[in-house]
Amino acid sequence: MSDLNRTPLHGLHMELGAKMVPFAGYDMPVQYSLGVKKEHEHTRAACGLFDVSHMGQVLLRGPAPGEALETLVPADILGLPEGMQRYALFTAEEGGILDDLMVVNAGDHLYLVVNAACKDQDIAHLRRGIPESHEVEVLDRGLLALQGPKTADVMSRLCPEACELVFMQHGHFSIDGIPVWISRSGYTGEDGFEISVPADQAEALARRLLAEAEVEAIGLGARDSLRLEAGLCLYGHDIDTTTTPVEAGLIWAIGKARRRGGERPGGFPGADLILHQVEKKDHRRKRVGLLGEGRAPVREGAYLFDAEDRHVGVVTSGGFGPTVGSPVAMGYVSIELAEPGTTVYAEVRGKRLPMTVSKTPFITPGYHRG
């Protein structure tokens, strides 16, 4: 384990009795004493605290930073209002996805949060693709996610001003004298806040949050089952360089201004293929939700078959959904089988288990839209 990176909360995780596992080059907590299922249920019912400090936090500075970033992503960055956050994709020349990320318009610069596993390659990609007149600054900060229906109750006691934020809004605040950047967003399908904090003050902030009655520490295991129920993609599983944004059901991440007929069409890697798929809808497969029967989970990598025993797709994320009460999964199927209500069959240990193509999310999101 000695070669693994550690987040600023590593000592706290050990103190709390976390079971630690390697993840994206970091020693991370997969669960605490509650266990994965109860941590999942607590987050859905009250409020969970997640350490996501392994994510990459980056500032992009320079003249018209939004214009510069638009050469690498299909999102409408120039149309992003100050103080708002937007989901974006780094696309490849062949039309695949290099990573997904969050972008905040912070006024005279952009604040980016990228995935831990792709952090180094994303930063190199930015530095190669952005003009030399721009600076890509990698930050040394902690990142905490406070998630669940009682999150606003907690935040109202610690930082009431942050409760005025709506979903995907971002601002600078202070909690107990600690300067923080807070966005109203998350990865669970619940209302919540992601809190960027100076690394040397991350543990103090985490302890302050955990002191609130509603808050429990939550590990990576429940983070995965929560995001799966919310129908949210995990890079390297549900999306990667072999999947286009259209196949992945992420057309909404391609800004209208960046599409054909828009104000600034194309101009990002893979634009010709991606915009052709948007316009012609001639892609051959699509990411879908899958609901299983019984209790047996269907895991990533399971092959999918149709009623005629033809191989028609693969599961990319799967498990048991504690809130849904049944096995849930996401995967890719042939486009003719992507209609909700269609039955496909997952191969699990030599058996074919029926699964129903379903819309995602599997739960009703609790995002605070104002």
Secondary structure as UniProt FT lines:
FT   TURN            2..3
FT   TURN            8..9
FT   HELIX           10..15
FT   TURN            16..17
FT   STRAND          19..23
FT   TURN            24..25
FT   STRAND          26..31
FT   TURN            33..34
FT   HELIX           36..45
FT   STRAND          47..51
FT   TURN            53..54
FT   STRAND          56..61
FT   HELIX           65..69
FT   TURN            70..72
FT   TURN            78..79
FT   TURN            82..83
FT   STRAND          84..91
FT   TURN            93..94
FT   STRAND          97..105
FT   STRAND          109..114
FT   TURN            116..118
FT   HELIX           119..129
FT   TURN            132..133
FT   STRAND          135..138
FT   STRAND          141..147
FT   TURN            149..150
FT   HELIX           151..158
FT   HELIX           160..164
FT   TURN            167..168
FT   STRAND          169..175
FT   TURN            176..177
FT   STRAND          178..183
FT   STRAND          192..198
FT   HELIX           199..201
FT   HELIX           202..210
FT   TURN            213..214
FT   STRAND          215..217
FT   HELIX           220..229
FT   TURN            230..231
FT   TURN            236..238
FT   TURN            241..242
FT   TURN            245..249
FT   HELIX           251..253
FT   HELIX           256..258
FT   TURN            260..261
FT   TURN            269..270
FT   HELIX           271..280
FT   STRAND          285..292
FT   TURN            300..301
FT   STRAND          303..305
FT   TURN            307..308
FT   STRAND          311..321
FT   TURN            322..325
FT   STRAND          326..334
FT   HELIX           335..337
FT   TURN            340..341
FT   STRAND          343..348
FT   TURN            349..350
FT   STRAND          351..358
//
